[in-house]
Every structure is written in C-alpha cells, then in structure tokens.
Amino acid sequence: MFAARSALIVVLLPLFAGCQLLPSQSADAKVSTAGMIRMQGSLSGDGGKLFFQPCNEQRRYAVADKGNTGILQEAASVVDSSGKAFADVRGNFVASRAQGSDGQADVFQLYRVERPGNACEDPNFKRLTIHASGSGPKWSLNASGKGLVLEREGQQPFAVPYLEEQLPEGRFDLITDANDQHVELYVAPQRCVDPISGSVQHLTAELRVNGQVQRGCAYFGAMRND
C-alpha cells in the first residue's frame, strides 16, 4: 500500500507543485454546486496529471480541483496496489479533444474517497439520502425517503420512520422514537476519516441511542445533493 501511495505521489509531483501556487478559496468566494453533475468513479495518476474515470465507462477526465477539495492528497492516502482510488465527486465535466483525456473534470465538491471496491455496484446508493457508519462496536445507518435502517453489532436491525431537524452551519439531526428507543443521528459538514477502512468522507456523524453515543463518518446518497 505504501509503495502504491508513493508511486502516485511521484507521478503527480508536478500537480503538487502547481497546487502550492494556487490561492486558497475564501468562504465568500465559494461557488454554488447547484446544477453541477455528481459522479462516482476511479482516480489514477498518469504523466503528472490526476484522471477521473466514471463508473462503468471508458471515458477519462483530467481533474482540476476548482473547489480546493484536496482531492489529490486524499486520493494519495487511500490508493490500492494498482495506484487507484474510488471517488464520489460533484462538478462540471467538460468534453474536449485534449491529448490523453476525453475532457476535464472541474471538481468543486468531494463527498468521499476510498480504496477501490464494490462502490460502483452499490445497489443502495441511488435510494439513499445519507449513509453513516462507525466502529467500537460496529454500526451503520442508511436513511431514505421511506425511513431509516440502523444496524448495530450484536443486535437486530432497527427500521423506523424519522424526522429531520435542520441546524445552523449545514448541520442536521435525524430523530426517531420507536420500540422504547430514542435514536438520533447528528451530522456536521466536516472532513472525517474512517479509522478502519481509511475512507475519507465529507461529514462527521454522532449516533445516540438512549443516550449512548458512538461516533463515525457519513456521506450523502444519490437522493440528496447538498
């Protein structure tokens, strides 16, 4: 893993140098992502450039980190032995005839970056508004328009309707009371690293069940485009 990560960093050294010359984007200059396209696919380095290849496609886009998401550095932390990483991004995908690519991916939002696996074939993604998970003990929560399903290690799955409460600064709560259990998922827009998988996600999550607190990471499913 270390060798693959090192190889990707070496391939992309010109990009690291270029990124250091870019001014950081201020909060006032933040661009709205409304109307942009969300895509999942693989990241890889080639000839000093970072490329994005959408799931189940042959097209390959040269990546431009227009939102200062840190996608290059995040990808380098989770690449597999072949030097690839899975990414879930939002931005503008512009076709071109530039040599070596089918266009440019102007990335403005990074939802998650993780080691390649079966994420492209995830049957639940299209139905979800949010996925959250954590460890110690292991737990996961999937929420959709039909309700939420909470799974915890050593316990039966818990499927119930819920209410969402919006909070300041992009934070929100999912709340439910059923079967004598008070369940609350508190979510905040902050970079989060899963300590088990190494996945980098764009939300932190705190699960509270009858006052018992567990922490983890989260990302939006296809049904939510914040």
C-alpha positions in Angstrom: 0.0 0.0 0.0 2.8 2.4 0.9 4.5 1.7 -2.4 1.4 2.4 -4.4 0.8 5.6 -2.5 4.4 6.7 -3.0 4.1 5.9 -6.7 1.0 8.0 -7.1 2.6 10.9 -5.3 5.8 10.7 -7.5 3.6 10.6 -10.7 1.7 13.7 -9.5 4.6 15.8 -8.2 4.1 18.4 -10.9 0.5 18.8 -9.7 1.5 19.2 -6.0 3.9 21.9 -7.1 1.1 23.6 -9.1 -1.4 23.4 -6.2 1.0 25.2 -3.9 0.8 28.2 -6.2 -3.0 28.5 -6.1 -4.5 30.9 -3.6 -6.9 29.2 -1.1 -10.6 29.8 -1.8 -12.3 32.1 0.8 -15.7 31.4 2.2 -17.1 34.4 0.3 -15.8 33.0 -3.0 -17.4 29.6 -2.6 -19.2 28.5 -5.8 -22.7 27.1 -5.7 -22.7 23.5 -6.9 -26.4 23.6 -7.9 -26.8 22.3 -11.4 -23.4 20.5 -11.4 -23.1 16.8 -12.0 -22.4 14.2 -9.3 -20.4 11.2 -10.4 -18.6 8.2 -8.9 -15.5 6.5 -10.4 -11.8 5.8 -10.1 -8.9 8.2 -9.7 -5.4 7.5 -11.0 -2.3 9.4 -11.9 -0.6 9.4 -15.3 2.1 11.7 -16.7 1.9 14.2 -13.9 -1.9 14.5 -14.1 -4.8 13.1 -12.0 -7.5 11.4 -14.0 -11.1 10.5 -13.1 -12.9 7.6 -14.9 -16.6 7.4 -14.2 -18.0 4.0 -13.1 -18.6 1.5 -15.9 -17.3 4.0 -18.5 -14.2 4.2 -20.7 -14.1 8.0 -20.7 -11.3 9.6 -18.7 -11.2 13.2 -17.5 -8.3 15.2 -16.4 -9.0 16.5 -12.9 -8.9 20.2 -12.0 -9.6 20.9 -8.3 -11.6 24.1 -8.7 -13.1 23.8 -5.3 -9.8 23.3 -3.4 -11.2 20.0 -2.1 -7.8 18.4 -1.6 -8.8 15.5 -3.9 -5.2 14.9 -4.9 -3.9 14.5 -1.4 -6.9 12.5 -0.3 -6.5 10.1 -3.2 -2.8 9.5 -2.4 -3.8 8.4 1.1 -6.2 5.5 0.0 -4.8 4.1 -3.3 -4.7 0.4 -3.7 -1.7 -1.7 -5.1 -2.6 -0.6 -8.7 -2.4 3.1 -7.7 -6.2 3.7 -8.0 -8.8 5.1 -5.6 -12.6 5.4 -5.7 -14.0 8.9 -5.6 -17.5 10.4 -5.3 -17.4 14.0 -6.6 -19.5 16.9 -7.9 -18.5 19.3 -10.6 -18.5 20.2 -14.2 -17.5 17.6 -16.8 -16.4 19.3 -20.0 -15.6 17.2 -23.1 -12.5 18.1 -25.1 -10.1 16.6 -27.6 -7.0 17.2 -25.4 -4.4 14.6 -25.8 -4.6 11.8 -23.2 -8.1 12.5 -22.0 -11.8 12.8 -23.0 -12.2 16.1 -21.3 -11.7 17.9 -18.0 -13.5 17.3 -14.6 -13.7 20.6 -12.7 -14.2 19.2 -9.2 -16.0 21.6 -6.7 -17.2 19.1 -4.0 -15.7 15.9 -2.7 -18.1 13.5 -1.0 -15.8 10.6 -0.3 -12.5 9.0 -1.4 -11.8 5.3 -0.5 -9.9 2.3 -1.7 -11.4 0.7 -4.8 -14.1 -2.0 -4.1 -17.7 -2.5 -5.0 -18.9 1.1 -4.5 -19.7 1.4 -8.2 -22.2 -1.5 -7.9 -23.7 -0.4 -4.5 -27.5 -1.1 -5.0 -28.5 1.1 -2.1 -26.7 4.3 -3.2 -29.4 5.5 -5.6 -32.1 5.2 -2.9 -30.3 6.8 0.0 -30.3 10.3 1.4 -27.4 9.6 3.8 -25.2 6.7 4.9 -23.4 6.8 8.2 -21.2 4.2 10.0 -18.7 3.8 12.8 -16.9 1.2 14.9 -16.4 0.2 18.5 -18.8 -1.6 18.3 -19.6 -1.6 14.6 -22.7 0.2 13.4 -24.3 1.6 10.2 -27.3 3.7 9.4 -29.0 4.1 6.0 -31.7 6.8 5.6 -34.0 7.2 2.6 -37.4 8.8 1.9 -39.0 5.6 3.4 -37.3 5.7 6.7 -34.0 4.7 8.3 -32.4 1.3 9.0 -30.0 1.1 11.9 -27.7 -1.9 12.2 -25.5 -2.5 15.2 -23.1 -5.3 16.0 -24.8 -8.0 18.1 -28.3 -6.5 17.7 -31.3 -6.9 15.3 -31.7 -4.3 12.5 -33.9 -1.3 13.5 -36.1 0.0 10.7 -38.3 3.1 11.5 -39.6 6.4 10.1 -37.8 9.5 11.2 -37.9 13.3 11.4 -35.1 15.6 10.2 -34.2 18.8 12.1 -32.1 21.4 10.3 -29.4 23.2 12.4 -27.1 26.1 11.7 -24.0 25.9 9.6 -25.1 22.9 7.5 -25.7 20.6 10.4 -28.8 18.5 10.9 -30.3 15.7 13.1 -32.3 12.6 12.2 -34.5 11.7 15.1 -36.9 8.8 15.8 -38.7 7.3 18.8 -39.9 3.8 18.4 -39.9 0.4 20.3 -38.9 2.3 23.5 -35.7 3.6 21.9 -34.7 7.2 21.2 -32.4 7.3 18.2 -30.7 10.4 17.0 -28.1 10.9 14.3 -26.2 14.2 14.5 -24.4 15.2 11.3 -22.0 18.0 10.6 -20.1 19.1 7.4 -16.6 18.3 8.4 -13.9 16.0 6.9 -13.9 12.6 8.6 -11.6 9.6 8.2 -12.9 6.1 9.0 -10.2 4.5 11.2 -10.9 1.0 9.9 -11.2 1.5 6.1 -9.3 4.7 5.8 -12.1 6.2 3.7 -12.3 10.0 3.7 -15.9 11.3 3.9 -17.3 14.8 3.9 -19.5 14.5 7.0 -18.9 13.6 10.7 -21.7 11.6 12.4 -22.6 11.0 16.0 -25.1 8.2 16.8 -27.1 8.5 20.0 -29.3 5.6 21.2 -31.0 6.1 24.5 -28.2 8.5 25.5 -25.4 6.1 24.4 -23.0 7.9 22.0 -21.0 6.4 19.1 -19.1 8.4 16.5 -18.4 7.8 12.9 -18.4 9.3 9.4 -21.1 9.9 6.8 -21.8 10.9 3.2 -24.9 11.8 1.2 -26.6 9.3 -1.0 -27.9 10.0 -4.5 -31.2 11.3 -3.2 -29.5 14.3 -1.6 -27.3 16.8 -3.4 -26.3 19.3 -0.7 
